[in-house]
């Protein structure tokens, strides 16, 4: 019993150190950075078992009790792999351009990226050739981190590029929702349709919708 009384404050100090570290780093912690901060792997394991932190993928953790918002899962993904960009149906959902709620977060990475997984949330990875990957990436800064997501125009055009895999219905819903926006820009949409090589497919729909 005496040992336990001596040991518990030590564990509490270690857990407090870990919580301070995560708060200082926006709610996230990488194993290599924690080692530099003299946080031992056994204490990281203890923090996981105590539900203070959770593993996103090997070497990356997040603080559970942190003021995350509704987009925190997107930030988890962007932290897990610096090349990921939220795309397709998940980007449509992010911009409220669809009523469809995908069961997996759709992300794009460059086509030569090594295959990867994260523990949570479930993701579906699309490997884009560089000509399709690089254009239209937005970096949106929110309190808990940065979301990398394709802009609205690129997202709509990507949906048409993947219409055979993901369905023409959701692509059309995204297009119609986009064209209702005050900031809708048909010239910009046409530019990305050309980049995505869907101009001849998509622009007739645009003309039919806008009249």
Phi, psi and omega in degrees: 000321180299318179299318181298318180296324178286328188280322185300315177300325179297315179297317180299318178300318180295318180294320177297321178299317180295315179300316179299318179300312182294319179296323179294333184252032174069025176092357182242156176211132175260142183306317182297323179288325179292324177296319177299324180278009177067031174265120186283149180300327180293328178285327175295316178298321179295320179295325176293313181293334177273004180060033172274321180228163175225152181275129173270316175202169179307124178089358181225130183228162175226151177281128183288312182272084183213149183286066177289155175248188186293346180259014185296329179294327177292322178292322176305315182295315181294330175287323186294326178214116187293350179268348185291141175230129178293130189218177170050228189297327179290325175291319175303315180296318179303320181272005183058040179258005178211154173268352180288134180245096186296143179282342176235149175277124181271127182228150176250144171222160176301149192293344177260014180289139175297145179296142181213159177226154170234158185290318180203144357280169176295137182233156171237118187263131174248130183262105184267133167302152186304325180299332178262335184284313191288320185290142168083014180282126174254143173246110185253117183270123171236177189305318187266006177150194183247131175258128172261120185213146176290148179294170186301315183296314179296321180299313180299316181293322176299323179298323177288327178294328180253024184300327181287333179271321188254347176107133179291332183299314181289327176297316179292321177300316179298318179297312180299317179296319179297315184292345176276346182290146177298325183272007180305134185228102185294326178297317179293319178299317180296322179299314180287331175298324177290317178302318183274001178060041178234014186301315183291335178277315191274321188297328173300324175296319180300312180298320181292325183283315183277344176082000000 
